[in-house]
């Protein structure tokens, strides 16, 4: 059961902890965590995470609310299964983290910037996109492959969405005379308003809701709500529906066709297919070990196992691949296995009830005094569209021979399904594994996402939208964001970036005012720690939220045990990785994967 809520200021406030946290803060400012040997770096990150837990978890659910989504009555089976709407994860606060509940914040609520026209449209977000984000030449992230980009979008479809924007009263963005955009002014639809916000409370801090559950529950595979889950299920053996050709069925109703939802592309559908097949393989194993379990029991247990495997892969494989500094690789694996390590974890399980030594899974549930929710700042730092390539060369996994050359629009929206039905999944995955994604940096935003044709026909500059969206949602600009995360601000454009040309360009766009630089621009411009595909500023949110998503979820903590998952289910999570999942369903990938220890690293070309 969840620990009694205590105020965050009381968390680790004894004198030794105050000295430790203070020393960690000083060392980070003077030396930098990334310049320390790994053991000292790990101690440093523990101190930084402690301070973030103390000062950067802020609750919006306690603010006045009306018309909150209904919570179904508790049923005993909720103890051992995830609900389709995310309710009853926390048994003492059943609405926590449910679909339709509010985003939290990683900044004090009084620091949320009001979203008036002046703050949202200045400087012009379209000009920021054109002058600072436009990809002049593709800059690859050479240490990883394009499954990194697909995986991130796949995860986001599980984690958060503000819902469908209203078409009325869009933001109107003025355009320069030489701007080729076809409509004047540019229209960017607004974020949907919080339907639970009392209409008379205009003085309250801005709030928004997540239409997905806040939990790491595989909802991009299983759907939100009983209707979506029912449609996905085969109704036999606990399995999901898969066509004879190994692909997933498409609803006959165009309104429910995932290919017509903005953001759908080949990468996300490949992974949804892969982990639907993985769910069915888990069902086969569970049925073999527990033959008395019926269809529903097999489905619910397999969902727990599959969701935990997704969380494990993200924690110990995806994230260490994209921030592959030796210290962060060790720290992220410690989130799952503890510093005792994977080998000790497999041999002896949890040695002690301490997340640092034995990892988070199987430990105590802890919200650190603040009801769990994903945050708007978490959403903001995950705006990593530069990972997406514009040009794609698909090749055969058998001999590396070309199969198709495509541009991003050819593999997005309904076009993605045409490619998926004409090229084998093995060849598509092989191509993703051997192609680099883009580096998350300035002047590397995909061309086709700056002129993105949505399934509804609306043309959208996602670069301008990303800039505007963070402003609209009250996320502070770069320097203030860093201050609130206990980092030093940039005092000049030359200090912000080590590229003199960029410093001049940024200064010109922001009229020489370093305090106006947008969060994304600053993060894309700053020096990255060794091995990082994105910024150290974004990493501060990762330090806090990567562990919080595990700590707060009872299915990863106290209920991560054989009586809930089945011992065979826990063994499945422990024994598998992204590579083993890929090879189970697409064994012809073995030659390409043979040379890598992490499936998100570049694969070897065959032939």
C-alpha positions as CSV (number, residue, x, y, z in Angstrom):
1,X,0.0,0.0,0.0
2,X,1.2,3.5,-0.7
3,X,3.0,5.2,2.2
4,X,1.1,8.0,4.0
5,X,1.5,11.3,2.2
6,X,4.0,13.6,3.8
7,X,5.1,17.0,2.6
8,X,8.0,17.1,0.1
9,X,9.9,19.6,2.3
10,X,10.2,16.8,4.9
11,X,11.8,14.3,2.5
12,X,15.4,13.6,3.5
13,X,15.8,16.8,5.6
14,X,18.1,15.4,8.3
15,X,21.4,17.2,8.7
16,X,23.5,14.5,6.9
17,X,21.1,14.6,4.0
18,X,21.1,18.4,3.9
19,X,24.9,18.4,3.8
20,X,24.9,15.7,1.1
21,X,22.4,17.5,-1.1
22,X,24.2,20.8,-0.6
23,X,27.5,19.3,-1.5
24,X,26.0,17.6,-4.6
25,X,24.6,20.9,-5.8
26,X,27.9,22.7,-5.3
27,X,29.9,20.0,-7.1
28,X,27.5,20.0,-10.0
29,X,27.8,23.8,-10.4
30,X,31.6,23.9,-10.1
31,X,32.7,20.6,-11.7
32,X,29.7,19.0,-13.3
33,X,28.3,15.5,-12.7
34,X,29.6,14.4,-16.1
35,X,33.2,15.2,-15.3
36,X,33.4,12.9,-12.3
37,X,34.4,9.2,-12.2
38,X,31.4,6.9,-12.4
39,X,31.2,6.0,-8.7
40,X,31.3,9.7,-7.7
41,X,29.0,10.6,-10.6
42,X,26.4,8.1,-9.2
43,X,26.6,9.6,-5.8
44,X,26.3,13.0,-7.4
45,X,23.1,12.0,-9.3
46,X,21.5,10.6,-6.1
47,X,22.1,14.0,-4.5
48,X,20.6,15.9,-7.5
49,X,17.6,13.6,-7.6
50,X,17.0,14.1,-3.9
51,X,16.9,17.9,-4.4
52,X,14.6,17.6,-7.4
53,X,12.2,15.3,-5.4
54,X,12.2,17.9,-2.6
55,X,11.5,20.9,-4.7
56,X,10.2,20.0,-8.1
57,X,7.1,18.0,-7.6
58,X,4.0,20.2,-7.6
59,X,0.4,19.0,-7.4
60,X,-2.4,20.5,-9.5
61,X,-5.1,17.9,-8.5
62,X,-5.7,19.7,-5.2
63,X,-6.8,22.9,-7.0
64,X,-10.6,23.4,-7.3
65,X,-12.2,21.2,-9.9
66,X,-15.6,20.4,-11.3
67,X,-17.0,17.6,-13.5
68,X,-14.0,15.3,-12.9
69,X,-14.2,11.9,-14.7
70,X,-16.1,9.3,-12.7
71,X,-14.2,6.6,-10.9
72,X,-15.7,3.2,-11.1
73,X,-16.4,1.4,-7.9
74,X,-13.6,-0.8,-6.6
75,X,-13.7,-4.5,-7.5
76,X,-11.4,-7.1,-6.0
77,X,-9.9,-8.0,-9.4
78,X,-8.5,-4.5,-9.6
79,X,-5.9,-5.6,-7.1
80,X,-4.2,-7.8,-9.7
81,X,-4.9,-6.1,-13.0
82,X,-4.6,-2.7,-14.7
83,X,-7.8,-0.9,-15.4
84,X,-8.5,0.5,-18.8
85,X,-8.9,4.0,-17.6
86,X,-6.0,4.0,-15.1
87,X,-8.1,4.1,-12.0
88,X,-7.4,2.2,-8.7
89,X,-3.6,2.0,-9.3
90,X,-3.3,3.8,-6.0
91,X,-5.8,2.0,-3.8
92,X,-6.1,4.9,-1.4
93,X,-6.6,7.5,-4.2
94,X,-8.3,5.7,-7.0
95,X,-8.5,8.7,-9.4
96,X,-4.7,9.3,-9.3
97,X,-3.2,9.0,-12.7
98,X,-6.5,8.1,-14.5
99,X,-7.3,9.2,-18.0
100,X,-8.7,12.7,-17.9
101,X,-6.8,13.8,-14.8
102,X,-4.6,16.8,-14.7
103,X,-0.9,17.1,-15.6
104,X,1.3,17.9,-12.6
105,X,4.2,20.4,-12.8
106,X,7.9,20.3,-12.0
107,X,7.9,24.0,-11.3
108,X,6.1,26.0,-8.5
109,X,2.5,26.7,-9.6
110,X,3.1,30.5,-9.1
111,X,5.9,30.2,-11.7
112,X,3.6,29.0,-14.5
113,X,3.6,31.7,-17.2
114,X,0.2,33.1,-18.1
115,X,-0.6,32.3,-21.8
116,X,-1.6,35.6,-23.3
117,X,-1.0,36.6,-26.9
118,X,2.1,38.6,-26.0
119,X,3.8,35.7,-24.2
120,X,2.7,33.1,-26.7
121,X,3.5,34.9,-30.0
122,X,6.7,36.8,-29.1
123,X,9.1,36.4,-30.7
124,X,7.2,35.0,-33.6
125,X,7.3,31.1,-33.3
126,X,7.3,30.7,-37.1
127,X,10.4,32.9,-37.4
128,X,12.0,30.9,-34.6
129,X,11.3,27.7,-36.6
130,X,12.5,29.1,-39.9
131,X,15.7,30.7,-38.7
132,X,16.8,28.4,-35.9
133,X,15.3,25.0,-36.4
134,X,15.2,24.4,-40.2
135,X,17.4,21.4,-41.2
136,X,20.1,22.8,-43.4
137,X,21.9,19.4,-43.6
138,X,21.0,16.2,-41.8
139,X,23.0,15.8,-38.6
140,X,22.9,12.2,-37.5
141,X,23.1,10.8,-34.0
142,X,25.8,8.3,-34.8
143,X,25.7,6.2,-31.7
144,X,22.1,5.0,-32.1
145,X,19.7,3.8,-34.8
146,X,16.3,5.0,-35.9
147,X,14.4,2.6,-33.7
148,X,15.3,5.3,-31.1
149,X,13.0,7.7,-32.8
150,X,10.2,5.2,-33.4
151,X,10.4,4.0,-29.8
152,X,10.1,7.5,-28.4
153,X,6.9,8.2,-30.4
154,X,5.6,4.8,-29.5
155,X,6.1,5.6,-25.8
156,X,4.5,9.0,-26.1
157,X,1.4,7.4,-27.4
158,X,1.2,5.6,-24.1
159,X,2.1,8.4,-21.8
160,X,0.4,11.7,-22.7
161,X,-1.9,13.6,-25.0
162,X,-3.8,16.8,-24.4
163,X,-6.6,15.5,-26.7
164,X,-8.0,16.9,-29.9
165,X,-7.6,20.6,-30.3
166,X,-10.7,22.8,-31.0
167,X,-10.8,24.2,-34.5
168,X,-12.3,27.5,-33.4
169,X,-10.3,30.5,-32.2
170,X,-6.8,29.3,-33.3
171,X,-3.6,31.2,-32.5
172,X,-2.9,33.5,-35.4
173,X,0.8,33.8,-36.2
174,X,1.8,36.7,-38.5
175,X,4.1,35.8,-41.4
176,X,7.1,37.6,-42.9
177,X,6.7,38.9,-46.5
178,X,9.1,36.3,-47.8
179,X,7.5,33.4,-46.0
180,X,6.2,30.8,-48.5
181,X,3.5,29.5,-46.1
182,X,0.3,29.1,-48.2
183,X,-2.2,30.7,-45.7
184,X,-1.9,34.1,-44.1
185,X,-1.8,34.3,-41.1
186,X,-0.6,30.9,-40.0
187,X,-3.2,29.2,-37.8
188,X,-2.1,26.9,-34.9
189,X,-4.9,25.3,-33.0
190,X,-5.0,25.8,-29.3
191,X,-4.5,23.2,-26.6
192,X,-7.9,22.0,-25.3
193,X,-9.0,23.7,-22.1
194,X,-9.2,21.8,-18.9
195,X,-12.8,20.5,-18.7
196,X,-12.5,20.1,-14.9
197,X,-11.5,23.8,-14.3
198,X,-14.2,25.9,-12.5
199,X,-15.3,28.6,-14.9
200,X,-15.1,31.4,-12.3
201,X,-11.6,30.7,-11.1
202,X,-9.6,32.7,-13.7
203,X,-6.9,33.5,-11.1
204,X,-6.0,29.9,-10.6
205,X,-2.7,28.6,-12.2
206,X,-3.2,27.2,-15.7
207,X,-4.2,23.5,-15.7
208,X,-4.5,20.9,-18.4
209,X,-5.6,17.3,-18.5
210,X,-4.0,14.1,-20.0
211,X,-6.6,12.2,-22.0
212,X,-4.4,9.1,-21.6
213,X,-3.6,7.4,-18.3
214,X,-0.5,8.7,-16.6
215,X,0.7,5.2,-15.9
216,X,3.2,3.1,-17.9
217,X,0.5,0.6,-18.8
218,X,0.9,-0.2,-22.5
219,X,-2.2,1.8,-23.5
220,X,-0.7,2.4,-27.0
221,X,-1.1,-1.4,-27.5
222,X,-4.3,-2.1,-25.5
223,X,-6.2,1.1,-25.9
224,X,-8.0,3.4,-23.5
225,X,-11.4,2.3,-22.2
226,X,-13.2,-1.0,-22.4
227,X,-14.4,-0.5,-26.0
228,X,-10.9,-0.1,-27.3
229,X,-9.6,-3.0,-25.3
230,X,-12.5,-5.3,-26.4
231,X,-11.8,-4.5,-30.1
232,X,-8.1,-5.3,-29.7
233,X,-8.7,-8.7,-28.1
234,X,-9.1,-12.0,-30.0
235,X,-11.3,-13.5,-27.3
236,X,-9.3,-16.7,-27.0
237,X,-6.2,-17.6,-25.0
238,X,-5.8,-14.1,-23.7
239,X,-4.5,-12.9,-27.1
240,X,-4.7,-9.8,-29.2
241,X,-6.0,-9.8,-32.7
242,X,-3.4,-10.3,-35.4
243,X,-4.0,-11.0,-39.0
244,X,-2.7,-14.0,-40.9
245,X,0.0,-11.8,-42.5
246,X,1.3,-10.9,-39.1
247,X,0.0,-7.3,-39.2
248,X,-2.7,-5.7,-37.0
249,X,-6.3,-5.3,-38.1
250,X,-7.6,-1.8,-39.0
251,X,-11.1,-0.7,-37.8
252,X,-13.7,-0.4,-40.6
253,X,-14.9,2.9,-39.1
254,X,-12.6,5.6,-40.5
255,X,-13.1,7.6,-37.3
256,X,-11.3,4.8,-35.4
257,X,-8.5,4.2,-37.9
258,X,-5.2,4.9,-36.1
259,X,-3.6,5.9,-39.4
260,X,-5.8,8.9,-39.5
261,X,-4.7,10.2,-36.1
262,X,-2.0,12.9,-36.4
263,X,1.4,11.5,-35.4
264,X,0.8,8.0,-36.9
265,X,3.8,6.8,-38.9
266,X,5.5,3.6,-39.9
267,X,7.8,3.5,-36.8
268,X,5.0,3.5,-34.3
269,X,3.0,0.9,-36.1
270,X,6.0,-1.4,-36.4
271,X,6.5,-1.3,-32.7
272,X,2.7,-1.7,-31.9
273,X,2.8,-4.8,-34.1
274,X,5.9,-6.1,-32.4
275,X,4.5,-5.8,-28.9
276,X,1.1,-7.1,-29.9
277,X,3.0,-10.3,-31.1
278,X,5.0,-10.2,-27.8
279,X,1.7,-10.1,-25.8
280,X,0.6,-13.2,-27.6
281,X,3.9,-15.0,-27.0
282,X,3.6,-14.2,-23.3
283,X,0.1,-15.7,-23.3
284,X,1.4,-18.9,-24.8
285,X,4.0,-19.1,-22.1
286,X,1.6,-18.4,-19.3
287,X,-0.9,-20.9,-20.6
288,X,1.8,-23.5,-20.7
289,X,2.7,-22.9,-17.0
290,X,-0.8,-22.1,-15.8
291,X,-3.2,-24.2,-17.9
292,X,-6.2,-23.4,-15.7
293,X,-6.2,-19.7,-16.5
294,X,-9.0,-18.6,-18.7
295,X,-9.0,-16.0,-21.6
296,X,-9.4,-13.0,-19.3
297,X,-6.9,-14.1,-16.7
298,X,-4.3,-14.8,-19.4
299,X,-5.0,-11.4,-21.1
300,X,-4.7,-9.4,-17.8
301,X,-1.5,-11.1,-16.6
302,X,0.1,-10.9,-20.1
303,X,-0.7,-7.2,-20.1
304,X,1.1,-6.7,-16.8
305,X,4.1,-8.6,-18.1
306,X,4.2,-6.8,-21.5
307,X,3.9,-3.4,-19.8
308,X,6.7,-4.1,-17.4
309,X,8.9,-5.3,-20.2
310,X,8.2,-2.1,-22.1
311,X,9.2,-0.1,-19.0
312,X,12.3,-2.2,-18.5
313,X,13.4,-1.8,-22.1
314,X,12.9,2.0,-21.9
315,X,14.8,2.2,-18.6
316,X,17.8,-0.1,-19.2
317,X,18.2,0.0,-23.0
318,X,16.5,3.0,-24.8
319,X,17.5,5.7,-22.3
320,X,21.1,4.5,-21.8
321,X,21.5,4.4,-25.6
322,X,20.4,8.0,-26.1
323,X,22.3,9.3,-23.1
324,X,25.2,6.9,-23.2
325,X,27.6,8.6,-20.7
326,X,29.1,5.9,-18.5
327,X,27.6,7.4,-15.4
328,X,24.0,7.7,-16.8
329,X,24.2,4.2,-18.2
330,X,25.1,2.9,-14.7
331,X,22.5,5.1,-13.1
332,X,19.6,4.0,-15.3
333,X,20.4,0.4,-15.0
334,X,20.5,0.9,-11.2
335,X,16.9,2.3,-11.4
336,X,15.8,-1.3,-12.4
337,X,18.5,-3.6,-10.9
338,X,20.1,-1.4,-8.2
339,X,23.8,-0.8,-8.0
340,X,24.2,-4.4,-7.0
341,X,23.7,-5.1,-10.7
342,X,21.8,-7.4,-13.0
343,X,23.7,-10.5,-12.2
344,X,23.1,-10.2,-8.4
345,X,19.5,-9.3,-9.1
346,X,19.0,-12.5,-11.1
347,X,20.8,-14.7,-8.6
348,X,19.4,-13.3,-5.3
349,X,16.6,-10.9,-6.1
350,X,16.2,-7.9,-3.9
351,X,19.0,-7.9,-1.3
352,X,17.6,-5.0,0.8
353,X,14.6,-2.7,0.8
354,X,16.5,0.1,-0.8
355,X,16.0,1.4,-4.3
356,X,19.7,2.4,-4.7
357,X,21.1,-1.0,-3.9
358,X,18.3,-3.3,-5.2
359,X,16.4,-1.1,-7.7
360,X,12.9,0.1,-7.7
361,X,10.8,-2.9,-9.0
362,X,9.6,-4.9,-6.0
363,X,10.2,-2.1,-3.5
364,X,7.9,0.3,-1.7
365,X,5.4,2.6,-3.5
366,X,6.3,6.2,-2.8
367,X,4.9,9.4,-4.3
368,X,7.3,11.6,-2.3
369,X,4.5,13.5,-0.8
370,X,2.8,14.6,-4.1
371,X,0.1,12.7,-5.9
372,X,1.5,11.1,-9.0
373,X,1.0,12.6,-12.4
374,X,3.1,13.2,-15.5
375,X,4.0,16.9,-15.9
376,X,3.9,19.6,-18.5
377,X,7.7,20.0,-18.1
378,X,8.1,16.3,-18.8
379,X,6.0,16.8,-22.0
380,X,8.1,19.8,-23.0
381,X,11.5,18.1,-22.8
382,X,10.2,15.2,-24.9
383,X,9.6,17.5,-27.9
384,X,12.5,15.8,-29.8
385,X,11.3,15.9,-33.4
386,X,14.9,16.3,-34.8
387,X,15.3,12.6,-34.2
388,X,13.1,12.0,-37.3
389,X,14.8,11.6,-40.7
390,X,13.5,13.2,-43.9
391,X,15.0,10.6,-46.2
392,X,14.6,6.8,-45.7
393,X,16.4,4.0,-47.6
394,X,14.8,0.6,-47.0
395,X,16.9,-2.4,-47.6
396,X,16.7,-6.2,-47.5
397,X,17.8,-7.9,-44.3
398,X,19.1,-10.8,-46.3
399,X,21.6,-9.0,-48.5
400,X,21.3,-5.2,-47.8
401,X,20.0,-4.6,-51.3
402,X,17.8,-1.5,-51.8
403,X,14.1,-2.1,-51.5
404,X,12.6,1.4,-51.5
405,X,13.7,5.0,-51.2
406,X,11.2,7.1,-49.4
407,X,10.7,10.5,-47.8
408,X,8.9,11.0,-44.5
409,X,5.5,11.7,-46.0
410,X,5.6,8.4,-47.8
411,X,5.7,6.6,-44.4
412,X,3.4,8.8,-42.4
413,X,-0.4,8.6,-42.0
414,X,-2.3,6.3,-44.3
415,X,0.8,6.0,-46.6
416,X,2.5,4.1,-43.8
417,X,0.0,1.2,-44.2
418,X,0.8,1.0,-47.9
419,X,4.5,0.5,-47.1
420,X,3.7,-1.9,-44.3
421,X,1.7,-4.0,-46.7
422,X,4.3,-4.0,-49.5
423,X,7.6,-4.6,-47.6
424,X,8.2,-7.3,-45.0
425,X,8.4,-6.3,-41.4
426,X,11.8,-7.9,-41.2
427,X,13.2,-5.6,-43.9
428,X,11.5,-2.6,-42.4
429,X,13.0,-3.3,-38.9
430,X,16.4,-4.0,-40.4
431,X,16.3,-0.7,-42.2
432,X,15.4,1.2,-39.0
433,X,18.2,-0.6,-37.2
434,X,20.8,0.4,-39.7
435,X,19.8,4.0,-40.2
436,X,20.8,6.8,-37.8
437,X,18.2,9.2,-36.4
438,X,18.8,12.9,-36.2
439,X,20.7,14.6,-33.4
440,X,18.5,16.7,-31.2
441,X,20.1,20.0,-32.0
442,X,19.5,23.3,-33.8
443,X,19.1,23.4,-37.6
444,X,18.1,19.8,-37.6
445,X,14.3,19.9,-37.6
446,X,12.8,17.6,-40.2
447,X,11.8,19.5,-43.4
448,X,8.6,17.5,-43.7
449,X,7.5,18.2,-40.2
450,X,7.9,22.0,-40.8
451,X,5.3,21.5,-43.6
452,X,3.4,18.5,-42.1
453,X,0.3,17.5,-43.9
454,X,-2.1,16.2,-41.2
455,X,-4.6,13.5,-42.1
456,X,-7.4,16.1,-41.8
457,X,-5.7,18.1,-44.6
458,X,-4.5,20.9,-42.3
459,X,-0.9,22.0,-43.0
460,X,1.2,22.4,-39.8
461,X,4.7,23.6,-39.0
462,X,5.5,21.4,-36.0
463,X,8.6,23.4,-35.3
464,X,6.6,26.5,-34.8
465,X,3.9,24.5,-32.9
466,X,6.5,23.0,-30.5
467,X,7.8,26.5,-29.7
468,X,4.3,27.9,-29.3
469,X,3.0,24.9,-27.3
470,X,5.5,25.2,-24.5
471,X,4.7,28.9,-24.2
472,X,1.0,28.3,-24.3
473,X,1.2,25.7,-21.5
474,X,3.2,28.1,-19.2
475,X,6.5,26.3,-19.4
476,X,9.2,28.9,-18.6
477,X,11.8,30.1,-21.1
478,X,15.2,28.4,-21.1
479,X,17.0,30.5,-18.4
480,X,14.1,30.5,-16.0
481,X,13.6,26.8,-16.5
482,X,17.2,26.2,-15.6
483,X,17.0,28.3,-12.5
484,X,13.9,26.4,-11.3
485,X,15.8,23.2,-11.8
486,X,18.8,24.5,-9.8
487,X,21.0,25.1,-12.7
488,X,22.9,28.2,-13.6
489,X,21.4,30.3,-16.4
490,X,23.2,31.3,-19.5
491,X,24.5,34.9,-19.0
492,X,25.2,35.5,-22.7
493,X,24.5,33.9,-26.1
494,X,28.2,33.0,-26.3
495,X,27.8,31.1,-22.9
496,X,24.6,29.4,-24.2
497,X,26.3,27.7,-27.1
498,X,29.9,27.1,-28.1
499,X,29.0,27.7,-31.8
500,X,29.6,31.5,-32.5
501,X,27.4,31.4,-35.6
502,X,24.5,30.0,-33.5
503,X,25.1,32.5,-30.8
504,X,24.7,35.3,-33.3
505,X,21.6,33.8,-34.9
506,X,19.9,33.2,-31.6
507,X,20.7,36.8,-30.5
508,X,19.2,38.2,-33.7
509,X,16.0,36.2,-33.3
510,X,15.5,37.2,-29.7
511,X,16.6,40.8,-30.1
512,X,19.6,40.4,-27.9
513,X,17.6,39.3,-24.8
514,X,19.0,36.0,-23.5
515,X,16.0,35.7,-21.0
516,X,13.5,35.4,-23.9
517,X,15.2,32.3,-25.5
518,X,12.7,29.4,-25.7
519,X,13.3,26.2,-23.8
520,X,13.6,24.1,-26.9
521,X,16.0,26.5,-28.6
522,X,18.2,26.6,-25.5
523,X,18.2,22.9,-25.1
524,X,19.0,22.3,-28.7
525,X,21.9,24.8,-28.6
526,X,23.7,24.0,-25.4
527,X,26.7,21.8,-25.0
528,X,25.7,18.1,-24.5
529,X,27.5,15.8,-22.1
530,X,29.6,13.1,-23.8
531,X,27.4,10.4,-25.3
532,X,24.2,12.4,-25.1
533,X,21.8,12.8,-28.1
534,X,20.0,15.6,-26.2
535,X,20.6,18.2,-23.6
536,X,21.7,18.2,-20.0
537,X,18.8,20.5,-19.2
538,X,16.3,18.0,-20.4
539,X,18.2,15.3,-18.4
540,X,17.3,17.0,-15.2
541,X,13.6,16.2,-15.8
542,X,14.7,12.6,-16.6
543,X,16.6,12.3,-13.3
544,X,13.4,13.1,-11.5
545,X,10.7,11.5,-13.6
546,X,12.4,8.3,-14.8
547,X,12.4,6.9,-11.3
548,X,9.1,8.5,-10.3
549,X,7.1,6.7,-13.0
550,X,8.3,3.4,-11.4
551,X,8.2,4.5,-7.7
552,X,4.6,5.6,-7.9
553,X,3.1,2.6,-9.7
554,X,2.2,-0.3,-7.4
555,X,2.5,-2.8,-10.3
556,X,6.2,-1.9,-10.5
557,X,6.7,-1.8,-6.7
558,X,4.8,-3.8,-4.0
559,X,2.6,-5.7,-6.5
560,X,5.6,-6.6,-8.7
561,X,5.6,-10.2,-7.3
562,X,4.7,-13.7,-8.3
563,X,1.2,-13.7,-6.8
564,X,0.3,-10.9,-9.2
565,X,2.4,-11.5,-12.3
566,X,3.0,-15.3,-11.9
567,X,6.6,-16.4,-11.5
568,X,6.7,-17.2,-15.2
569,X,5.6,-13.6,-15.9
570,X,8.4,-12.1,-13.7
571,X,10.9,-14.5,-15.3
572,X,9.8,-13.2,-18.7
573,X,10.5,-9.6,-17.8
574,X,13.8,-10.5,-16.3
575,X,15.0,-12.7,-19.1
576,X,14.1,-10.6,-22.1
577,X,15.4,-7.5,-23.9
578,X,14.6,-5.5,-27.0
579,X,16.9,-7.8,-29.0
580,X,15.2,-11.0,-27.7
581,X,11.8,-9.6,-28.5
582,X,12.9,-8.7,-32.1
583,X,14.5,-12.1,-32.7
584,X,11.6,-14.1,-31.3
585,X,9.2,-12.7,-33.9
586,X,11.7,-11.9,-36.7
587,X,14.6,-14.4,-36.5
588,X,16.0,-13.3,-39.8
589,X,17.4,-10.2,-38.0
590,X,19.9,-12.3,-36.1
591,X,22.9,-11.5,-38.4
592,X,22.3,-7.8,-38.1
593,X,21.9,-7.9,-34.3
594,X,24.8,-10.2,-33.7
595,X,27.3,-7.4,-33.2
596,X,25.4,-5.2,-30.8
597,X,24.8,-5.4,-27.0
598,X,21.9,-2.9,-27.2
599,X,19.3,-3.1,-29.9
600,X,19.1,0.7,-30.1
601,X,22.7,0.9,-31.2
602,X,23.5,0.8,-35.0
603,X,23.1,-2.7,-36.4
604,X,25.6,-4.3,-38.7
605,X,24.7,-4.2,-42.4
606,X,24.3,-7.6,-44.0
607,X,25.6,-8.7,-47.4
